[in-house]
Amino acid sequence: MLERLFHLREKGSTPGREVAAGCTTFAAMAYILVVNPAILADAGMPREALVTATALGAAIATLLMAFMANLPLAMAPGMGINAFFAYAVCIGMGVPWQSALALVFVNGVIFLALSLGGIREKIVRSIPPFLKAAICAGVGLFIAFVGLKNGGLVVAHPATFVAFGDLTRGPVALFAVGILLTCVLVARGTPAAILISIGILSLAGLFIPDAKGAMLTSLPKNPVSLPASIEPLFLKLDFGFLLREPFKALPVILTLLLVDLFDNLGTLIGVTKRAGLMDEKGHLPGIARALTADSLAAIISSLLGTSTVVSYIESSTGVQAGGRTGLTAVTVAILFLLALFLTPLLLAIPAVAVAPALVVVGITMFSSVAEIDLHRFEIAAPAVLTILGMPLAFSISSGMGLGIIAAVAIALFSGKGRENLTPFTWGLGAIFLLHFAEPLIFRWLGM
């Protein structure tokens, strides 16, 4: 049955490897069960119900991706989008969260229309192969940077922006050891290397205190709990704001749409390229089904009562562990459902235990930079801007935008590199340019 559903032999995988990969991905993204409710609760939403909505949204969307597209991609409420939802829309604009959910729903419907119309697939195909390699490398640098930040090895600094962390602190030292341990296990080809590393570091956290003196890993007294009711959030959409003030709602929908579109595309390209699922032309077979699945996920998230569900870059940790099919995603979905009952135990995994996995996966994804012909400046400039833009702007979509605009500008004004671009690529550059200029445009329009 598994072979018929997921074509494991064709993808060069096994059930055991897929399950281990799913466990790895889940361990890397389980933090969303805590972080998403904490952020959205600031908008006045009930926190207990948000835990349930987060887990259900992630599970349902990930199952859609598994069975519709047979990809090892996990989905959950997107980081960044949830902050925009809570702080910019609800708190900054004073929009009730029920009305904000309605805007997420409209965004999802537009998303679905673009997918079914084939427009999103044409956008993916319009990105030149060298930029796809740069996106993969940039995403790798981005998640490695996130891992270094989460582990405390890179910290904020008022003068130099970032600085090296304090290795004399127990958590930072454990994280540094964890990077070396994970690198050694991966280099040796150890099966489920990342998952083993997370387990070892979590056990070590039982004996290492954090800054407040508490142990990094604290086993809960009761690891099992019943999930909270989703009733306070379910189907609570209010379209009143959209109907009363469409000109205020339009910029919100546009921002949601562009961030969803390009963050999802960046993740999809980065993860599937790393998994070796693209063909020799850099195209992903069956991409239309994947794009339809994440469009449906955006709609479902609004109905459940959470911000937009998106593809998660942490899926790359599962790909590194050997995940190649939708069975990896099914495993993640099952674990999200189990998390409704085992949340206290799963949340005992400290951040420093997961952070080395992000760094190591980032290193492996960055290797795609070798596919870029850096001796040709018209290729090197857009590629490097893409790679640097993602971690430095802390945005996958912003890095993509910088690279595509640079490629179009160079082709337009120097005549070089035009053979790499299609009419859709030129249009994509114009869309990104408008997106970056969006605040200025709306300021001029008095919106």
N, C-alpha and C positions, 0 to 999 in steps of 0.2 A: 504494500500500500504506500509506504513512504517513497519507494522508488518511482511508482506511478505519479505521485503527487509532486515530487521535488526533483526527480531525475538526478539522484545523488551520484551514480556512477559516471554519468555524462559530465558532471561538474567536477569529478575527481575527488569526491568527499565520501564520508561515512556517517551513519547516524550518531555514533559516539562523538565524532569530531564536531558535528553540527550542534549537539547539545552542549558540549563544553564551550563552544564559541558563543552560544546564546547566554550561558551563565556568565561568561566574561563580559559580554556587552551589557548585560543587566547590572553586573557589579559596578561597571564604569558609569552608568547613568541612573542608578537607584537614588542618587542625591536629589533628583527632581521631585521625589515624593515628599521631601521636606522643603526644598527651596521654592517650588511653584506655589504651594499653599501660603507660605510666608509672605511672598511678594503680593499675591492677589488679595490676601487678607487685608493688606493696607488700603485696598480700595473699598473696604467694607463688606467683603464677601465672607461667608462663614467658613472658618479654617478647617474644621473637622470634615465638613462635606467636601471641601476642596481636595483633601487627601484621596477620598473615594473617586471624585471626578477625574483627578489626575491619573490614578491607576487605571480606571476604566477607559478613559480616553486613549491612554498609551496602549492598552491591551487590544482594544477594538481596531485602532488604526494600524497597529503592527500586524495583526492577523489579516487585515485587508492587503497590506503590502506582501505578506507571505503567500497568500493564495491567489491574488490577482497577478503578481509580478514575479513570484518565486525568487525574491532577492533577500539577502541577509541584512536588510535595513530595518532598524528599530525606530519607532516614532514615539513622541511624547510632546507635551506642551513646550513650545520653544522658549529658550532663554533669550532675553533681549526683547522678544515680542511681548512676553508677559510683563516685563518692566515698562514697556511703552504703553501697554493696556492699562496698567495700574497707575503709573505716575504721570504720564503725559495726557492720557485721555480722561481717566476717571478723576484723578486728583487735580491735574493741571487745567483741564478744560471744564471740570465740574460735571462731567457726564456720568449719570448713574450707571452702575455696573451692568444692570439689566439692558440698558440702551447700548452699552459698549459690546455686549454679547451679540446684539442684533447686527451691529456693524461687522463683527467677525463672521456672522452667518452670510451676510451679503458678499463679503470678500470671498468666502468659500464658494458661493454660487458662481461668481465671476471666474474664479480659479477653475472650477469644473468646466465651465463653458469654453475657456481657453484650451483646456486639455482635450475635451471631446472634439473641438474644432481643429486639433492638430497644431495649434499655434505654438504651444509650449514645446512640442517635439521639434518643430522647425527652429525654435530658438536654440535648443541644445545642439542641433546639427549645424547651426551657423557659427558656433564657436570653433575656431581653428584648432587642429591637434596640438600645436605648441602651447596654446593657451589652456587647453584641457590638462596638459602635463603641468603647466604652471599653477593651475587651480589646485591640482592634487598636492603639489609641493607646498603651496601656500597654506592649504588646509592643514597639512602636516606641521608646518611651522607654527600655525595658530594654536593647534591643540597641544603641541609641545610647550608652547609658552604658557598656556592655561595650566598644564601640569606643573610646570616650574613654579608658577604663582601659587597654585593650590598647596604645593608642598613646602612653600616658604623659602625656596632657594632663590627666588627673585622677588624683591619687595619694592614698594613704592619709595621714591626719594624726591624731596622737593627741589633739589638742585639738578640732579642727573636723570630725573624721571623714574629710572629703575636702578636698583643696586643689588649686590649679592647679599643673601640672607645670612643669618647667624648660625653657623654650623655647630656652635657650642650648645644650642638648644636641642633637647631630646627629639622633638618631632621633626625638626629640619634634618638632624643627623640620621634619623630613621628613614626619612624620605631619600636622602642621598644614598644610603646603603641600598634602599629599595631599587633605585635606578640601576645601580651596579648589578644587583641580584637579577633583576628582570633582563638586563642586557645579556648577562652570562647564560641564563636559561634559554633565551631566544637564540643566541649564537650557537648553543649546543643542540638546538633543534628539539628541546624538551616539549613533549605534547602538553597542551594546556599551560604553557609556561606562564602566561600573564595571570591566569586564575590561581596557579600555585603561588606566585609571588604575592598576590593580594591576600591569600590565606595566611602565609607566613608572616607578613607584615601586620595583619590584624591580630594574630596571636602575640607578636612582639609588643603590640600596643597595650596589652594587658599589664605590662611592667614598666611602661614609659609614661611619665606624667606630662600634661600639657602646661600652658602658662599659668593656669589657675590651680595647679596641683592635682587635678583629677587625671586618672589614667586615660590614655587616648582611646583605648577600647574598654568599654564598660558593658559587661553582659547584663541584659535586662532581667529583672526579677521574674517577670512574666513575659515570655517571648511571643505569646499568642494573644491577639485581641480581635474583637468583632469590628467589622468596618462600620463607619458612620453612615447615616442615611444621606442619599444624594438629593432628597426631595427639596431642600431649600434652594437648589441651583437648577434642577432639571426643568427644561423648557420654560425658563424665566425670561425669555427674550422680550424686549420692549422696543418696538419700531417707532415710537412716538418722536424721539429726538431726530431720527432720520427724516421723518415726514415734516416736522416743524422747522428744522434748520438744516436743510440739505447742503447748503454751502459750507457749513461748519463740519458736516459729516463727511463730505467728499474728500478733503485732504487726509482724513483718518483712514478711510477705505483705501485711498491710493497708496498711502504709506504701508498699510498692512499688506496690500497686494504685491508691491514691489519687494518688500523685505521677504515675504513668503516665497515669492517666485524665485528670487536669485539666491537666497540662502539655501532653499531646497535644491536648486539646480547645482549649486556649488558642492553641497553634501553628496548628492547623487553621483556627480561626476567623480569627485574625489574618492569615494568609497568603492564604487564599482570598478574604477580604473585600477585601484590598488588590489582588488580581488581578481583582476584578470578577466573580467566579464565583458569588456568591450571588444569588438572585433578589430581587424587590422586597420580599418579606416577610422577607428576611434568612436564608433557608434555602439550604442547599447541596444542589443536586440530586445524587443518587448518593452521599450521605454514608455510607449503610450499607456500601457497598463499601469506602470509605476506612477506616472504622472496623474492618472485618473484616481489611483488609490490615495495619493496624498491630498488630492483635491477633495475627495469625499471625507477624508480625515479632518480637514478644516471645517467642514459643515458639521460633522458629528461633534467636534469639540465645543462648538457654540451651543448645541442642544444639550450637552451634558453639563455645561456651566463652567467652562474654563477657556483660557485664551488659546490661540491657534496651535494645533498639534502639527509638528513638522518632523522631517527626517532628522535623525540625530547623528552627529559626527562621531559620537562614541561607538557607533556601529563598526567603525574601523578597528576597534580593539577586538571585536569578534572575528572580523575578517583576518586580522593578524593571527588569531588563534585557529584559523582554518575554516571559518564559516564561508560557505559559497552559495547556499540555497535558502529558500524560505523556511526550512526547518529551523535554522538559527533564529529567525524572527518569531516562529511559533513558540520556541523555548522562552524567548524574552517575554512574549505575551502571557504565557502561563505563569511565569515568575511574577509579573506585575499583578496578576489576579491573586496569586498566593500571598503577595505582599500586603494585600488587604487584611490578611489575618496574621502575617508574620512581620509587620512593619517594625515593631520594637527590636527584633533580632537583626533584621537587615540594616537598620539604621545604626546599628552598633559598629558597622564597618567604618573606620575613621577615614577622613579625606586623604591623609598621607599614605594610606594603603592603596588607594586607587590612583593617585596622582602619577606614580612612576609608570603605570600602564599607558597613560596619555603621552608621556614623554617618549617612550620607546616606540609607540605607534606613530607618533609624529616623525620620528627619525626615519622609520621605514617608508612612510608616505613621501617624505622629502626626496627620496632617492629618484623619483620621477623627473627631477630636474636634469638628470643625465640625458633625457630624451630631447632636450631643448638645444637647438643650435645657437649657442651663445656667441658664436663668431659673427653672426649677422645682426647688426644693431637693430634693424627694424623688427626682429624677433626678440632679441634680448631685452630691449627697453620695455615693451608691454609685459613680457614674462616676469621680469624682476619687479616691476611696479605691482603686478598682481601678487607676487609672493610676499613682498614687503608690506603691501597695503593691508592684508588680512590680519596679521598680528598687531601691527602698529595702530591701525584704526579700530582694532578689536571687532572686526566685522567681515564676514566672508563676502557678503554682497558688495561692500565698499571696495574690497580688493579686486573683485571681478570687474567692477565698474571702471576703476583706474586703468586696468589692463586693456579692456575693450576700447575705452576712449582713446588711449594712447595708440593702439593699433590702427584705429580709424584715422586719427589725426596724422600719423606718420604716412599712411597710405595716401591720404588726401593731399598733403602739402609737399611730400617728397617723391611721391609716385612709387615708392618701394613697398613691397609686401602686399600689393593689391591682389595678387593671385591667391592670397590666403583668405580673402574676405568674400562673403556673399552679400547680396542685397539685404538679407536679414541681419547680417552683422553690422552693416551701416546703420540700419534702423535701431539695432540694439544699442549702439553707441549714442545715438540721439536720445533714446529713452533714458539711459543712464545720466546723460548730461542734464536733461530736464529734471531728473530725480535729485541730482546734487544741487541744482538751482531752485528746487521746489520752495524752500523757505523764502528766498528772495522774490520769487514769482507771486506767492500768496501775499507777501507783504505789499507788493505793488498793487495787487488787486484789493487790498484792504480786508483780507480774509484772515 
